[in-house]
Amino acid sequence: MATAESLRTALVGDNSVRAFDVERVRADFPVLRQSVHGKPLVYLDSGASAQKPTAVLEAMDEVYRSCYANVHRGAYYFSQHLTDRYEGVRAKVARFLNAASDQEIVFTRNVTEAINLVAHSFGDKLAAGDEVIISEMEHHANIVPWQLLRDRRGITLKVVPVAEDGSFRLDAYESMLGPKTRLVALTHVSNVLGTVTPMKEIIRLAHKAGVPVLVDGAQAVVHGKVDVRDLDADFYAFTGHKLYGPTAIGVLYGKAELLKAMPPFLGGGDMIRTVSFAETTYADPPHRFEAGTPPIVEAIGLGAAIDYVNAIGQDAIAAHEAGLLAHATERLSQVKGLTIIGTAKEKAAIISFVLDGIHPHDIGTIVDREGVAIRVGHHCAQPLMERFGVPATARASMGLYNTPGEIDVLAKALEKVKDIFG
Ligand code: 7TS
């Protein structure tokens, strides 16, 4: 179980924890006032996608109502104004990740697209026999792009196993790093197990072998402070919709010298310097990687989400969630026949579980009748399901707006599931 302290150590950051009032936070999320099947909504699926605070909704609405235009092309006021705001969010994201420069921040559609970008623009220079290291706990978004690269280039994929408690096998990883390793691509927090991987050490070992590291930070930026320079990550990707921002906006951080050496991913408007039928030259990063009209309003929404999270304080959020995780672990462990999958010492507020003899889909359907939204299935991590010998799990993933009382509602709903299937 993670304490606030261990989460801080794992995810980096040492600001003092500020006062945190969950009821005030909840008031910022209009959707949480809804009822489902006549019961108050208990939303425990933030790992799939988080709900949005009013500040994000209003920021996006305000753009459409007051100053909408395309960016990077207008000589007129609205376009210039919105270009400044769009580029301002890039600077905000750079500060959020502690990147050295705004030029290291590429906007994408989501983390999936960010990883695919690296798999193409960095990966396509790899050759048969070159090795990419991933792990057993990756989301499909950090598996399939490398398999597609394997099909294109004949690379070899090496897969780091996961220990029985769900922790990352650093020993196995270290033994896989070798003269043929060209890239390490690993998750910072598992979306199924909640495991926080020892990313600083992972990166240190990779760099010792001269290998760059791509971090899938989709579940990590949500639960605590991430500092790409402290980690010394070469690429770091995350997605806006899990960070209380809108869908269709993601971020790829890449070290300037790496991005500079990479060819474009998608071609089109906005990513060029000059175009002729004979030859086209490309813009510098990050614009080289942002072909076509970007997700302008979504970027503004992401900026508002980052402001929101910063105003509450990432350390305060981490501490609140560590409390929730401790409560949920204890409360769910009291449900007879329930097994938690993923009990690593360093964990974010995500709990996957199975109930003896009851299919997770039945669990999901019945707790939904009690107003409780959890995800059931393979969580886009089928190899991990195979590793633990289960077809699926139920998963409660918590966010800054959840309360211990909501965990109790889930636990009671699970007792009901057992009564029905008893
Ligand atoms: N990587 C991790 C670790 C994730 O948890 C997810 C989404 C992704 C990548 C893909 O994010 P996207 O925004 O590009 O789609 N995870 C989940 C989940 O756990 N349930 O639904 C989506």
Boltz pocket constraint, residues with backbone or C-beta under 6 A from the ligand:
constraints:
  - pocket:
      binder: B
      contacts: [[A, 47], [A, 48], [A, 49], [A, 110], [A, 111], [A, 112], [A, 113], [A, 139], [A, 141], [A, 142], [A, 187], [A, 189], [A, 190], [A, 191], [A, 192], [A, 216], [A, 217], [A, 218], [A, 219], [A, 239], [A, 375], [A, 379], [A, 380]]
      max_distance: 6.0
